[in-house]
Amino acid sequence: MKLRLLYHGHCFDGVASAAIFTRFYHARINPKATVHYTGLLHRPGALFDDEMFDGDENAIVDFKYSSSERLTWWFDHHQSAFLSPEDEAHFHRAGTDKKFWDPARKSCTEFIADVARTRFDFADETLAPLIHWAHVIDGALYTSAAEVVELAQPALQLMQVIESAADEQFIERIITDLTTGSLDDVANSEEVQRRFQPILAEHLKTLAAIKQQAVYGRGVVFFDLVDEGFEGFNKFIPYHLYPETTYSVAVTRGPKRTKISIGSNPWSPRPRTHNIATICERYGGGGHAVVGAISFSPDEVERARQAAREIVAELSEGVD
């Protein structure tokens, strides 16, 4: 029996969700199932096609809903979980006991673990550290910006490797290792640490570039790293450098997309007054009330920059 498990790719919570769901599925649904993984990314255009759902059962975790009749299981916690009103209506109409959505949850990993415990009588205390760190990482519940910028914790080092690795087979190996071993053992493994060291060096370069490029004003810090060639960055760097900011807006570009990243400072001296997911949805993106992203094609840099300027102006409105 084959389970196709689609998860939010290059995301700690997505990977942890896949591991937790796999452990639950083998324990309570089918211990003999072979699990095949597929990472999903937010991108312009269609996100799904029926060929993706090639298992005897098919699951999506930590990613948008599909109305495909071949989808068996679904867990998500994003406000922008539905591609269309029709998809949302399909979800509510289906009334299945295998599809779950709760946008109030900080992490999908914690959500899956809670549903597995309350609905299916599955709990495993060895998974507690993975659930805890997925909750902290996806909910941005760090003790300080310095904690996540300094990257001293093994879980945060693993997060960096997951977000940076281009090798999908390696990410799949991390998922399978997390279903059988502890979080610290996986994070401290020779291969993860080998991959982390150059990431750390690049992280320090990115920190320096953001420090040079960032402009702060009226509660928003903005920077554009397209010309510097950085595809991504530690999203807490702006709050480490500008603790007085409420929001951050950044433009980056990689081989597959130009991206606007929008976030809010958990330690801001003034309250957040904007729903970031709602702003992102207007441009075809999505996320949470406190963090979100918008994707454009790689050649749409100027379009992304214009959208970023509009978002900065909106977030700055009314701030002295």
C-alpha positions in Angstrom: 0.0 0.0 0.0 1.4 3.4 -1.0 0.9 6.7 0.8 1.9 9.8 -1.1 2.7 12.5 1.4 3.0 16.1 0.1 4.4 18.6 2.5 5.5 22.3 2.6 9.0 22.0 1.2 12.1 23.8 2.6 10.3 24.5 5.8 11.0 23.1 9.3 7.3 22.9 10.2 6.6 21.2 6.8 9.3 18.6 7.4 8.3 18.1 11.0 4.7 17.8 10.0 5.6 15.1 7.5 7.6 13.2 10.1 4.8 13.4 12.7 2.1 12.4 10.2 4.3 9.4 9.1 4.7 8.2 12.6 1.0 8.6 13.4 0.0 6.9 10.1 2.2 3.9 10.6 1.0 3.6 14.3 -2.7 4.0 13.8 -3.7 3.6 10.1 -1.4 1.2 8.2 2.0 0.0 9.6 2.9 -1.6 6.3 2.4 1.4 4.1 5.3 2.7 2.0 5.5 6.5 2.2 6.6 8.6 -0.7 7.3 12.3 -0.1 6.9 15.3 -2.3 7.9 18.8 -1.2 5.6 21.7 -2.3 6.5 25.3 -2.8 4.3 28.4 -3.2 4.7 29.7 -6.7 2.7 31.5 -9.4 0.1 29.5 -11.2 -1.4 26.1 -10.5 0.0 24.4 -7.4 -1.5 20.9 -7.9 -2.3 18.5 -10.7 -3.9 15.1 -10.3 -0.7 13.3 -11.2 0.7 14.3 -7.8 -1.9 12.2 -6.1 -0.6 8.8 -7.2 -0.9 6.9 -3.9 -3.5 4.5 -2.7 -4.0 7.3 -0.1 -2.7 10.8 -0.5 -2.0 13.4 2.1 -1.1 17.1 2.3 0.4 18.6 5.4 1.3 22.3 6.1 0.2 23.4 2.7 -2.8 24.7 0.8 -6.0 22.6 0.2 -6.7 20.7 -3.0 -10.2 19.8 -4.0 -9.0 16.7 -5.8 -11.1 13.7 -5.1 -7.9 11.7 -4.7 -6.8 13.6 -1.6 -7.4 11.5 1.5 -5.8 13.4 4.3 -5.1 17.2 4.8 -3.8 19.2 7.7 -3.1 23.0 7.5 -2.9 26.0 9.8 -2.5 28.9 7.4 -5.1 31.6 7.2 -4.7 31.5 3.4 -5.2 27.8 3.1 -7.6 27.9 0.1 -6.8 28.8 -3.4 -10.4 29.9 -4.1 -13.7 30.3 -2.3 -14.8 27.2 -4.2 -12.0 25.2 -2.6 -13.0 26.4 0.9 -16.6 25.5 0.2 -15.5 22.0 -1.0 -13.6 21.5 2.3 -16.6 22.4 4.4 -19.0 20.5 2.3 -16.8 17.3 2.4 -17.3 16.8 6.1 -14.5 14.3 6.3 -12.8 13.1 9.5 -9.5 13.1 7.7 -9.1 16.7 6.7 -8.4 19.4 9.3 -7.8 23.1 9.3 -7.2 25.5 12.3 -5.7 28.9 11.4 -5.3 29.7 15.1 -2.5 27.1 15.5 1.1 28.3 15.6 2.4 25.2 13.9 1.0 22.4 11.7 3.2 19.9 13.6 1.6 20.7 16.9 -1.9 20.6 15.2 -1.3 17.2 13.7 0.0 15.8 17.1 -3.0 17.2 18.9 -5.5 15.8 16.4 -3.7 12.4 16.4 -3.9 12.4 20.2 -7.6 13.5 20.6 -9.1 11.8 17.6 -7.0 8.7 17.1 -5.5 8.0 20.5 -1.9 8.4 19.3 0.8 10.0 21.4 4.6 9.5 21.6 6.6 11.4 24.1 9.8 11.0 22.1 8.3 13.4 19.6 7.9 16.2 22.2 11.2 18.1 21.3 10.3 18.0 17.5 6.8 19.3 18.3 8.2 22.0 20.6 10.7 23.3 18.2 8.3 23.3 15.3 5.9 25.3 17.5 8.7 27.8 18.4 10.1 28.1 14.9 6.8 28.4 12.9 5.2 30.6 15.6 8.3 32.8 16.0 8.2 32.2 19.7 11.9 32.7 20.3 13.2 34.3 23.5 14.9 37.0 21.4 16.0 37.9 17.9 19.6 37.1 19.0 18.7 33.5 19.8 17.6 32.8 16.2 20.3 35.0 14.6 23.1 33.3 16.5 21.9 29.8 15.6 23.4 28.0 18.6 20.6 25.5 19.1 20.8 22.2 17.1 17.1 22.6 16.0 17.9 26.0 14.6 20.9 24.6 12.7 18.7 21.9 11.2 16.1 24.5 10.3 18.8 26.4 8.3 19.8 23.2 6.5 16.2 22.3 5.6 15.5 25.8 4.3 18.7 25.8 2.2 19.1 22.3 0.8 18.3 21.9 -2.9 18.6 18.1 -2.7 15.1 16.8 -2.2 16.3 13.3 -1.5 18.3 14.6 1.4 15.2 16.4 2.8 13.3 13.1 2.5 16.1 11.4 4.4 15.8 14.0 7.2 12.1 13.2 7.4 12.6 9.5 7.6 15.4 10.0 10.2 13.0 12.1 12.3 10.5 9.3 12.3 13.0 6.9 13.9 15.5 9.1 15.8 15.6 12.1 18.1 15.7 15.7 16.9 19.1 16.4 18.4 20.6 13.2 16.9 19.4 14.3 13.4 20.5 17.9 13.9 23.9 16.9 15.2 24.5 14.2 12.5 27.7 14.5 10.5 25.9 15.2 7.3 23.7 17.9 8.7 26.6 19.6 10.3 28.7 19.3 7.2 25.9 21.1 5.3 25.4 23.7 8.1 28.9 25.1 8.1 28.8 26.8 4.7 25.3 27.9 5.5 26.6 29.6 8.6 29.3 31.4 6.6 26.7 32.6 4.1 24.4 33.6 6.9 27.1 35.9 8.3 27.6 37.4 4.8 23.8 38.0 4.5 23.8 39.6 7.9 26.5 42.0 6.7 24.6 42.7 3.5 21.3 43.4 5.2 23.1 45.7 7.7 24.4 47.7 4.7 21.3 47.7 2.5 18.4 48.0 5.0 16.5 51.3 5.3 14.3 51.9 8.3 11.5 54.4 8.6 8.1 54.8 10.3 8.0 51.3 11.7 9.2 49.4 8.7 12.6 48.1 7.7 13.1 47.4 4.0 15.9 45.9 2.0 16.4 44.5 -1.5 19.0 41.7 -1.9 18.3 40.9 -5.6 21.5 42.6 -6.9 23.5 41.1 -4.1 22.5 37.6 -5.2 21.1 36.3 -1.9 18.1 34.0 -2.5 17.0 34.0 1.2 17.9 35.3 4.6 17.3 34.7 8.3 14.0 36.6 8.8 15.0 37.7 12.3 18.0 39.6 11.2 16.0 42.8 10.6 14.7 42.7 14.2 18.1 42.0 15.5 19.5 45.0 13.7 16.4 47.3 14.2 14.7 46.3 17.4 12.5 49.4 17.1 10.8 48.2 13.9 7.3 46.7 13.7 7.5 45.2 10.2 10.1 44.0 7.7 9.7 43.9 3.9 12.4 42.3 1.7 12.8 41.4 -2.0 15.0 38.5 -3.0 15.4 36.4 -6.2 16.3 32.8 -6.8 16.3 30.5 -9.9 12.6 29.7 -9.5 11.0 32.9 -8.2 11.4 36.5 -7.1 10.0 36.8 -3.6 8.7 39.4 -1.3 9.0 38.4 2.3 6.9 40.3 4.9 7.2 39.9 8.6 6.4 41.4 11.9 8.7 41.9 14.9 7.6 39.7 17.9 9.4 42.1 20.2 8.1 45.3 18.6 7.7 48.3 21.0 4.4 49.1 19.2 1.6 46.7 18.4 1.1 45.1 15.0 -2.0 46.6 13.3 -2.0 44.8 9.9 -2.8 41.3 8.9 0.1 40.3 6.7 -1.7 37.3 5.2 -4.5 39.5 4.0 -2.0 41.9 2.4 -0.1 39.0 0.7 -3.3 37.5 -0.7 -4.0 40.7 -2.6 -0.8 40.0 -4.6 -1.4 36.3 -5.0 0.6 35.3 -1.9 -0.4 34.1 1.6 0.8 33.2 5.0 -0.2 34.1 8.6 -1.4 37.3 10.2 2.2 37.9 11.4 4.3 36.7 8.4 3.8 36.0 4.8 5.3 35.9 1.3 4.5 36.7 -2.3 6.0 34.9 -5.3 6.7 36.3 -8.8 8.5 34.7 -11.7 12.3 35.2 -11.7 12.1 37.9 -14.4 9.4 39.9 -12.6 11.9 41.8 -10.3 10.5 45.3 -11.1 6.9 44.1 -10.5 8.0 42.7 -7.2 9.8 45.9 -6.3 6.8 48.0 -7.1 4.6 45.7 -5.0 7.1 45.9 -2.1 7.0 49.7 -2.3 3.2 49.7 -2.1 3.3 47.3 0.9 6.0 49.4 2.7 3.8 52.5 2.2 0.7 50.7 3.6 2.5 49.3 6.6 4.1 52.8 7.3 0.8 54.6 7.1 -0.1 56.4 10.3 3.2 55.7 12.0 5.1 58.8 13.2 
